[in-house]
């Protein structure tokens, strides 16, 4: 099973990205939440992946955060919800918004996502109840170093969203210490 890809971003064409890993190009489908946070072409990228083998295809899906991947895995377990619908949901709602919609049983938020009808939304709410909260606190293996992972976890613990923490991490030097990184990240988020 392919669990993670680390390589150079060689191409972008929503919802596909091409990741060059030591000369092998992997075509990966990603939700728009991941797509918008990717580096420029030629930049280093780390994607957590889900490999799906069907009778007619072998598909690779990629995510920047462990929470996105865990949400995707929970979504595709539901009868009638395939990878395409799961990607649409994660493109239309963040993992936090999806978990909040499930917790509050708000079918209206899910119906706004293209491809999700009222019956599908109700089935999602019923089957996901109590299952998405752990995905939000799952460890994130996307950080480039242990220090960056610690900085990201500290920012999330302080109440910043995954997206805000990722944006702040991109502005930090690669070799920053945890304490200095947190200070710099907080300064950039305060602007």
Long-range contacts (C-beta under 8 A, 24 or more apart in sequence): 1-51, 2-26, 2-49, 2-51, 2-60, 3-48, 3-49, 4-46, 4-47, 4-48, 4-49, 4-141, 5-45, 5-46, 5-47, 5-49, 5-62, 6-44, 6-45, 6-46, 7-44, 7-45, 8-42, 8-43, 8-44, 8-45, 9-38, 9-39, 9-40, 9-41, 9-42, 9-43, 9-44, 9-45, 10-41, 10-42, 11-41, 12-38, 12-41, 15-87, 15-91, 17-45, 17-47, 17-62, 19-45, 19-47, 19-62, 26-60, 27-60, 28-60, 28-61, 28-62, 29-59, 29-60, 29-61, 29-62, 29-83, 29-87, 30-61, 30-62, 30-63, 30-87, 31-63, 31-68, 31-72, 31-87, 31-90, 31-91, 32-90, 32-91, 32-92, 33-64, 33-68, 33-90, 33-91, 33-94, 33-163, 34-62, 34-63, 34-64, 34-68, 37-64, 37-163, 37-166, 37-167, 38-64, 39-170, 44-144, 46-141, 46-142, 46-144, 47-142, 48-141, 48-142, 50-76, 52-76, 52-83, 59-83, 61-87, 63-90, 64-142, 64-166, 65-95, 65-140, 65-142, 65-162, 65-166, 66-135, 66-138, 66-139, 66-140, 66-141, 66-142, 67-95, 67-135, 67-136, 67-137, 67-138, 67-140, 67-162, 68-95, 70-134, 70-135, 70-138, 71-95, 71-98, 71-99, 71-132, 71-135, 74-128, 74-131, 74-132, 74-135, 75-124, 75-128, 77-127, 78-123, 78-124, 78-127, 78-128, 79-123, 80-120, 80-123, 81-120, 81-123, 81-124, 84-115, 85-115, 85-116, 85-120, 88-113, 88-114, 88-115, 88-116, 89-113, 89-116, 89-124, 94-161, 94-162, 94-163, 95-132, 95-135, 95-136, 95-162, 96-136, 96-161, 96-162, 98-132, 99-132, 99-133, 99-135, 99-136, 101-125, 102-128, 102-129, 102-131, 102-132, 103-129, 103-132, 103-133, 105-129, 143-169, 144-174, 145-174, 147-176, 147-177, 147-178, 147-181, 148-172, 148-176, 148-181, 150-178, 150-181, 151-176, 151-178, 151-181, 151-182, 151-185, 154-178, 154-182, 155-182, 155-185, 155-186, 155-189, 158-186, 160-189, 164-189
